Amino acid sequence: MYDRQVMDVEDALRAVDAAMEAASVEGAGPLAVAVVDDNGDLVAFARADGTPVFQRRHAVRKAYTTSRVGADLSEFAAERAQRGMSAAEFDGEFVGAADGGVVVRAAGQEAVVGAIGVQGFDREVDERLARIALAALQGGLA
């Protein structure tokens, strides 16, 4: 029998809630948080009031890209730079961003369970919030 870890809606919502709460505490500006499964399909999403359309869409695209390449956006960007490639060479939905996208794996496993994308106005904040969401999510994955 084939057995694999999956991320359910409750897991994804826990990640979104953690990022949104941390953003509120930090006083971060408008931002969006997206969690996708291993196929890049949206599982959970939230945005702060006043978050522009671009940021909402970009959070989803960050999560999608991360899930599909199976690596954090920073790793994907470094690999592309080393090879002299753009994100558009992979898939029209991929993003070239190097921050705010983290891959989700079950504890002790290499298989991708999903990904988290955060898009706001500050790259460092995006990355930090994505990692906070990841920590909250991984606490519940077996």
C-alpha positions as CSV (number, residue, x, y, z in Angstrom):
1,M,0.0,0.0,0.0
2,Y,1.2,3.5,-0.9
3,D,1.2,5.8,2.1
4,R,2.1,9.5,2.1
5,Q,1.8,12.4,4.4
6,V,-0.7,15.1,3.4
7,M,-1.5,18.5,4.7
8,D,-5.1,19.0,5.7
9,V,-7.1,22.2,5.9
10,E,-6.6,22.5,9.7
11,D,-2.8,22.3,9.2
12,A,-2.9,25.0,6.5
13,L,-5.1,27.3,8.5
14,R,-2.8,27.0,11.5
15,A,0.1,28.2,9.3
16,V,-2.0,31.1,8.0
17,D,-3.1,32.1,11.4
18,A,0.4,32.0,12.8
19,A,1.7,34.3,10.0
20,M,-1.2,36.7,10.3
21,E,-0.9,36.9,14.1
22,A,2.9,37.5,13.9
23,A,2.3,40.2,11.2
24,S,-0.2,41.9,13.5
25,V,2.2,41.9,16.4
26,E,5.0,43.2,14.3
27,G,2.8,45.9,12.8
28,A,3.5,44.7,9.3
29,G,1.6,46.4,6.5
30,P,-0.9,44.8,4.2
31,L,0.1,41.3,3.3
32,A,-1.2,38.0,2.0
33,V,-0.5,34.4,3.1
34,A,-1.1,31.3,0.9
35,V,-0.7,27.7,1.7
36,V,-0.7,25.1,-1.1
37,D,-0.5,21.3,-1.2
38,D,2.2,19.2,-3.0
39,N,0.5,19.9,-6.3
40,G,0.5,23.6,-5.8
41,D,-3.3,23.8,-5.3
42,L,-4.5,26.4,-2.8
43,V,-5.5,24.9,0.6
44,A,-5.7,28.1,2.7
45,F,-5.4,31.8,2.1
46,A,-5.8,35.0,4.1
47,R,-5.0,38.7,3.5
48,A,-4.9,41.7,5.6
49,D,-7.4,44.5,5.0
50,G,-6.2,46.8,2.3
51,T,-3.9,44.3,0.7
52,P,-3.6,45.1,-3.1
53,V,-4.5,42.5,-5.7
54,F,-0.9,42.1,-6.8
55,Q,0.2,41.1,-3.3
56,R,-2.7,38.6,-3.0
57,R,-1.8,36.9,-6.3
58,H,1.9,37.0,-5.7
59,A,1.5,35.1,-2.3
60,V,-0.3,32.3,-4.1
61,R,2.3,32.3,-6.9
62,K,5.1,32.1,-4.4
63,A,3.5,29.1,-2.7
64,Y,2.8,27.5,-6.0
65,T,6.4,28.0,-7.3
66,T,7.9,26.7,-4.0
67,S,5.7,23.6,-4.1
68,R,6.4,22.7,-7.7
69,V,10.2,23.1,-7.5
70,G,10.3,21.4,-4.1
71,A,12.6,24.0,-2.6
72,D,12.5,27.3,-0.8
73,L,12.3,30.3,-3.1
74,S,15.8,31.4,-2.0
75,E,17.2,28.0,-3.1
76,F,15.3,28.2,-6.4
77,A,16.6,31.7,-7.1
78,A,20.2,30.7,-6.3
79,E,19.9,27.7,-8.7
80,R,18.4,29.9,-11.4
81,A,21.1,32.5,-11.0
82,Q,23.8,29.9,-11.2
83,R,22.4,28.5,-14.4
84,G,21.5,32.0,-15.9
85,M,17.8,31.1,-16.1
86,S,14.6,33.1,-15.4
87,A,11.6,31.8,-13.5
88,A,9.5,32.2,-16.7
89,E,11.6,29.5,-18.3
90,F,10.0,26.9,-16.0
91,D,6.2,27.7,-16.0
92,G,4.2,30.9,-16.6
93,E,2.9,30.7,-13.0
94,F,6.4,30.6,-11.4
95,V,7.8,33.7,-9.7
96,G,11.3,35.0,-9.7
97,A,11.2,36.2,-6.0
98,A,13.9,34.9,-3.7
99,D,12.0,35.3,-0.4
100,G,8.7,34.6,1.3
101,G,8.3,31.0,-0.1
102,V,9.1,28.0,2.0
103,V,8.6,24.3,1.3
104,V,6.7,22.1,3.7
105,R,7.9,18.5,4.4
106,A,6.7,16.0,6.9
107,A,9.2,15.4,9.8
108,G,12.1,13.4,8.7
109,Q,10.9,13.0,5.1
110,E,12.1,14.4,1.8
111,A,8.7,14.4,0.1
112,V,7.0,17.7,-0.4
113,V,3.7,18.1,1.5
114,G,3.1,21.6,0.4
115,A,4.4,25.2,0.6
116,I,3.7,28.6,2.1
117,G,4.0,31.9,0.3
118,V,3.9,35.4,2.0
119,Q,3.8,38.6,0.1
120,G,3.9,42.1,1.7
121,F,6.0,45.1,1.2
122,D,9.2,44.0,2.9
123,R,11.2,41.0,1.7
124,E,12.8,40.2,5.1
125,V,9.4,40.3,6.8
126,D,7.9,38.0,4.1
127,E,10.6,35.5,4.7
128,R,10.3,35.7,8.5
129,L,6.5,35.3,8.4
130,A,6.8,32.4,6.1
131,R,9.1,30.6,8.5
132,I,6.8,31.4,11.4
133,A,4.0,29.8,9.5
134,L,6.1,26.8,8.6
135,A,7.1,26.3,12.3
136,A,3.4,26.4,13.3
137,L,2.4,24.0,10.6
138,Q,5.2,21.5,11.2
139,G,4.3,21.2,14.8
140,G,1.2,19.3,13.7
141,L,2.6,17.2,10.9
142,A,3.7,13.7,11.7
